Amino acid sequence: MAVDRNHSNRCKNQPISLEIIKKVSDREGISPVELTPPEYEPLYNTIDPELIEDIVDHGRGPNEVDPTISFNYYRYNITVGRYGIEVNEL
């Protein structure tokens, strides 16, 4: 099981959804523009990209726990947190 981690510094200048697409396409050995149907479903068919942004960037609660969200996309489990994105094969 391979893991792609970048907990030290998530790029704040681009949407999380684009970072996810880049990491998945890197794992697949293709360009992000090749991550297209019919083989690859659009990310928004799996999860609402705005929901990811809201939870990770604005969801910090009073207990100061950094929120994370996990979901399956294509053949990967994606976990997104305030400080990084993990991509694990299913």
C-alpha positions as CSV (number, residue, x, y, z in Angstrom):
1,M,0.0,0.0,0.0
2,A,1.6,3.3,-1.1
3,V,1.0,6.5,0.7
4,D,1.5,10.0,-0.6
5,R,1.8,12.5,2.3
6,N,2.4,16.2,2.4
7,H,1.6,17.1,6.0
8,S,4.1,19.9,6.3
9,N,2.6,22.3,3.8
10,R,-0.6,22.0,1.8
11,C,-0.7,24.5,-1.1
12,K,-3.1,27.2,0.0
13,N,-3.1,28.9,-3.4
14,Q,-5.1,26.3,-5.3
15,P,-8.3,24.5,-4.5
16,I,-8.0,21.2,-2.6
17,S,-9.8,19.4,-5.5
18,L,-7.0,20.3,-7.9
19,E,-4.4,19.0,-5.5
20,I,-6.3,15.8,-5.2
21,I,-6.6,15.4,-9.0
22,K,-2.8,16.1,-9.3
23,K,-1.9,13.5,-6.7
24,V,-4.2,10.8,-8.2
25,S,-2.9,11.5,-11.7
26,D,0.7,11.3,-10.4
27,R,-0.1,7.9,-8.9
28,E,-1.7,6.8,-12.1
29,G,1.3,8.0,-14.1
30,I,-0.7,10.3,-16.3
31,S,-1.3,14.0,-16.7
32,P,-4.2,15.6,-14.8
33,V,-5.9,16.4,-18.1
34,E,-6.0,12.7,-18.9
35,L,-8.0,11.9,-15.7
36,T,-11.2,11.9,-17.7
37,P,-14.3,9.7,-18.3
38,P,-15.1,7.0,-19.1
39,E,-12.2,5.4,-17.2
40,Y,-12.1,8.1,-14.5
41,E,-15.3,9.7,-13.1
42,P,-15.1,13.4,-12.4
43,L,-14.2,14.1,-8.7
44,Y,-17.4,16.0,-8.3
45,N,-19.4,12.8,-9.0
46,T,-17.8,11.4,-5.8
47,I,-17.8,14.3,-3.5
48,D,-18.7,18.0,-3.5
49,P,-15.3,19.9,-3.9
50,E,-16.8,22.9,-2.0
51,L,-17.7,20.6,0.9
52,I,-14.0,19.5,1.2
53,E,-12.9,23.2,1.2
54,D,-15.5,24.1,3.9
55,I,-14.7,21.2,6.2
56,V,-10.9,21.4,5.9
57,D,-10.4,25.2,5.8
58,H,-13.3,26.4,7.9
59,G,-14.5,23.4,10.0
60,R,-12.2,23.8,13.0
61,G,-14.3,23.5,16.1
62,P,-14.0,24.8,19.6
63,N,-12.0,21.7,20.7
64,E,-9.2,22.8,18.3
65,V,-9.2,19.4,16.5
66,D,-8.0,19.7,12.9
67,P,-10.9,18.4,10.7
68,T,-10.3,15.7,8.1
69,I,-12.4,14.1,5.5
70,S,-11.9,10.7,3.8
71,F,-13.6,9.3,0.7
72,N,-12.9,6.8,-2.0
73,Y,-12.2,8.0,-5.5
74,Y,-11.4,5.6,-8.4
75,R,-9.2,3.0,-6.7
76,Y,-7.8,5.2,-3.9
77,N,-8.9,6.3,-0.4
78,I,-8.3,10.0,-0.1
79,T,-7.9,11.6,3.3
80,V,-7.7,15.4,3.3
81,G,-6.8,17.5,6.4
82,R,-5.7,21.0,7.0
83,Y,-2.0,20.1,6.5
84,G,-2.0,17.5,3.8
85,I,-3.6,15.0,1.5
86,E,-3.0,11.2,1.8
87,V,-3.7,9.0,-1.2
88,N,-3.8,5.2,-0.4
89,E,-4.6,2.4,-2.7
90,L,-7.8,0.5,-1.8
